[in-house]
């Protein structure tokens, strides 16, 4: 007598793609997040295109100064006769796509100043927050005291001090964004770590005899990633905000690459004779920051709904 | 409660100490050679070196940090051997340092290798006479004397050393064979409200800072008075109508306003009201120190910009808090027992909903300060923000440190007040 082999229906484990799609559908579930994502992607695409092609070279004065939008220059020209659309597109690069290293070689690393600044803040914030939250005691006291001191600095003052202390450069702005972003992320990670460390799987890991750093980085951090990533998205927005402000104040990213903040600052001087010039770069900064904010906001709402 | 207050006070003091040290050493590391900026690039290295000495920049960093924090007169008194006192100069309104000897106030000055004594008269003027001072024997046949000069420094004059030094006076540089070798700029230190002299203007920081602080307080205070009721009103409206189009408009509008950088908002307001319609002045240039009171119109656009930036944030906070409270069981109970909606909102929801915004607004002062710096830079408004901005650009450590510390103190103090207010208003919270 033969027994039919038992078959168990094992649902195929979801592939990477389908999981990524699940995450994406979370975005599309929220209309706000979708709108935000579309705006951000629009700028991202414009930036990537500008790496290979812009309507005209962004730094050369090819046209009459201060032209209104017309069929040749879709967004007009600036006070030096440069095409505003080309400059606007290229302005995305320093913020989102490339960071220039100091030195004569003109080397760049992929990933914009805002992105690297936030990555730096994520790194230091996570390390400090995890140590404060998981280890507690003196670690917590000392780390939080130092971070409180950092928070007490108004961000703009910190930026001014750091940027006057060092030479103008992309890496200095990255550093400034990292320093100002670290306390906030550390606080968030700490509160998440305080919550997660009471869970059973942490107890299990401790019983297994795992080292504190294993528990912090392999057990706690992956489970805290949702809110941290949403916060990081918001912070990229703040970073672009800050870069724009620094550029506007004349102490931001160094020339010659176009930077939206300094474009506004340049155009502002001609505001009474040619008021159009300030509008495109202003709208660019505002729309990108608003896009990131909408995206983060929508995501937070969706994630919150998930957790309920 | 008392324990909580003591603990947060200690924490605040610690915070301030860490911040002051960090600030000082940050500027120490980077600000470059400030003497180049003051003297210009035409100055020779010798002149710069002498001027560094004259500014007291050759002392070790920790020493200058202590001077900055607690004053240098302790150290100078030990060197001079006489008590040093400050007297207010009636004509400049600034403090002057004098050494007190036998009931007289004296200073010294050196011309062509000769030391003269200035004795202060009751009317503020001084009488010059050849100095009768005890020169002390120094190394290799030189002799030296510690005194106070007319520029508020404790100075070590030396004769017979045969070295030449450059001395910077109001008229320019002078080369001297015998002369001042070491300087201790006299100051009372930040703890005693004296932040030293601005290297950019040569005037005491504490004198020039206050008018700026007043201007900024007027600007920020006006914006605050407009923002608070308006934002709370909009937030409450959005909160009780959660999910409706009113809520959407207020929420997304608020988000857009918050996410738009201050300078963009400012530029657009200038464009609309200053350039196209020409109803308000587009810049806030002060023609006299009291220009705000003479021409209040100058304030309109700066206040409007600051309001626009703050409005969205506070409104969103109030809305979130209101939404949370409206979902609470006791609100449902009130609704079920038939209480009119208006009364529920006014009597039960509002008080609880306003708790969170109050603390968050207090924590938000840092953000407000950032806004103030940018707004003042856009409009050329002479306040604390533009002061710190121009000082930072110049690399004037005394001015940057003083202004930044003031902002930090404001930020820390408001946070303390926020914490305390939250505790008083919310009896459920207990701090250990």
Interface residues (C-beta under 8 A of the other chain):
Chain A: X32 X145 X146 X148 X149 X151 X152 X153 X154 X155 X156 X157 X160 X161 X162 X163 X164 X165 X166 X237 X241 X244 X245 X248 X249 X250 X251 X261 X264 X268 X271 X272 X275 X278 X279 X282 X285 X286 X289 X290 X292 X293 X294 X297
Chain B: X11 X14 X15 X16 X18 X19 X22 X23 X26 X27 X29 X30 X31 X252 X255 X256 X258 X259 X260 X261 X262 X263 X264 X267 X268 X270 X271 X275 X276 X282 X366 X367 X369 X370 X373 X374 X377 X388 X389 X392 X393 X395 X400 X404 X407 X408 X411 X412 X415
